[in-house]
Amino acid sequence: MSRLFEETEISGLKLANCFVRSATWEGMATKEGAVTPRLIALISELAAGGVGLIISSHAYVRREGQAGIFQLGIYEDGLVEGLEAMTGAVHSRGGKIMAQLAHAGLFGNTRLSGEPAVAVSALEAYAQPARKIMEEKDIEALVEAFRKAAGRAKDAGFDGIQLHAAHGYLLNQFRSPAFNKREDGYGGTVENRARAVLEILHAVRERVGKHYPVLIKMNCEDFLEGGLTVQDSIKIASLLQEGGLDAVELSGGTFLSGKLGPSRGGIKSEDREAYFKEAAKSFREKLEIPLILVGGIRSFQVAESLVNEGYADYISMSRPFIREPGLVKRWASGDRSRSECLSDNQCFGPGMAGEGVYCVTKKQEEAGEALS
C-alpha cells in the first residue's frame, strides 16, 4: 500500500491518510459569515470523498479582517452554532476538520465590513483608501481576537486550528519586509517581524491547551520585490516550532506577485507541478514538526514521490477538490490517473459573482452531456 494511504497523526490527531484539503474560499457563508446548508453539504462531500484532513476556508477573526463576499467568519460567539453543525457533519462521515483563522489586514474589504482596514505600517502604494496603522494596543487586540477565535473553533468541535500567515494577509504582512516597515519591536529583524505571530501562537495555545493541534499556513517566499525570503521564512518557522507549533503548511506568493510568482494556470505536465518543492526540501531539513506541501500538485505519482523522497509529510490540494471531491477515494480504489482539474482558474468566478465556488468546466461538460 502506498504511504499516502497510511494512518498518521499530528499532535495526537489521527488522520486516515496523508491528503489535506487546503483552505479554500467557497463564497457560501451568509453576509455575516455564518455557515449555510450549502457550505455544510460541500464540506460533507469532501469528508465522504476520503480527504484525510479538511481545513476550512479562511475565517475572519475580526470584522475589519474580512477579505471577500460570503466569507466564513469566526469573530463572534453567535457563529459557533453553525460551525458546530459543519464539524458534526464531517465527523459523522468519519472525517477530520480544522478551522483556518485569518485577517486580511490592509486588504480588508471595507465595503463589506463597514470598518476601516488596518495595516502593519504606512505604505505609499496603499495610501488610498486610508488604512489605520496598527499601534501596539491594536496588536494586543488582534492577539486577543485570535485567542477568542481559537476558543470558538475548539468549542465548535474543530479538530484543530490553522493560522493563516500566507498569501499577503495580515500575519504574512507582519512577517514580510515588503509590508512591514515598522521601527518598533514588531519590525526590522526577522525575530521582530515574527513577534506578532508568536504572540498569537502563545495566546492560542494558552486558550486551547498544549495537546490541541495548532498549525500555520505560511509563505516560503512572497515573490515580491523586497519580500519574504526562504531563509527568513525557515527561521520564523523554527521560532514557531520552538513556540509549540504542531505543523507547517507551506505555500508561497501573494495576489500581488504577478510574474514573479509561479503560474497557477495550465498545469498540464508533471514537471510543472509542486511549485514549492525545492523550498519544501530546505524546510524539511530544518524542521522536526510535520510539513504539509501545497501548490500545483495534480498527479498521484508526484504526490507519492514528494512524500517518499522526504520533501513533505502531507500533500495538500485546493482546486483539484473543487473539481473532484472524491479524488482521494478514486486514487485509493486503484485509479491513479491525474486529477481532472484543468487549472483554468474559472472556479472562483462564480464565487465572486455570489454563486459560490464550483468547477465551471465540469458544469459545462455535464450540461453538454445532458443535451446530447
HELIX and SHEET records of a PDB file:
HELIX    1   1 ARG A    3  PHE A    5  5                                   3    
HELIX    2   2 PRO A   37  ALA A   48  1                                  12    
HELIX    3   3 ARG A   63  GLY A   65  5                                   3    
HELIX    4   4 ASP A   77  LEU A   79  5                                   3    
HELIX    5   5 VAL A   80  SER A   92  1                                  13    
HELIX    6   6 GLY A  105  PHE A  107  5                                   3    
HELIX    7   7 THR A  110  SER A  113  1                                   4    
HELIX    8   8 GLU A  124  TYR A  126  5                                   3    
HELIX    9   9 GLU A  136  ASP A  155  1                                  20    
HELIX   10  10 LEU A  170  ARG A  175  1                                   6    
HELIX   11  11 VAL A  190  VAL A  208  1                                  19    
HELIX   12  12 VAL A  230  GLU A  242  1                                  13    
HELIX   13  13 GLY A  258  LEU A  260  5                                   3    
HELIX   14  14 GLU A  270  ARG A  272  5                                   3    
HELIX   15  15 LYS A  277  LYS A  286  1                                  10    
HELIX   16  16 PHE A  300  ASN A  308  1                                   9    
HELIX   17  17 ARG A  319  ARG A  323  1                                   5    
HELIX   18  18 LEU A  327  SER A  333  1                                   7    
HELIX   19  19 PHE A  348  MET A  352  1                                   5    
HELIX   20  20 VAL A  360  LEU A  371  1                                  12    
SHEET    1   A 2 THR A   8  ILE A  10  0                                        
SHEET    2   A 2 LEU A  13  LEU A  15 -1                                        
SHEET    1   B 9 ALA A  59  TYR A  60  0                                        
SHEET    2   B 9 ILE A  97  ALA A 102  1                                        
SHEET    3   B 9 LEU A  53  ILE A  55  1                                        
SHEET    4   B 9 PHE A  19  ARG A  21  1                                        
SHEET    5   B 9 TYR A 314  MET A 317  1                                        
SHEET    6   B 9 LEU A 291  LEU A 293  1                                        
SHEET    7   B 9 ALA A 247  SER A 251  1                                        
SHEET    8   B 9 VAL A 214  ASN A 219  1                                        
SHEET    9   B 9 ILE A 161  ALA A 165  1                                        
SHEET    1   C 2 VAL A 118  ALA A 119  0                                        
SHEET    2   C 2 LYS A 132  ILE A 133  1                                        
END                                                                             
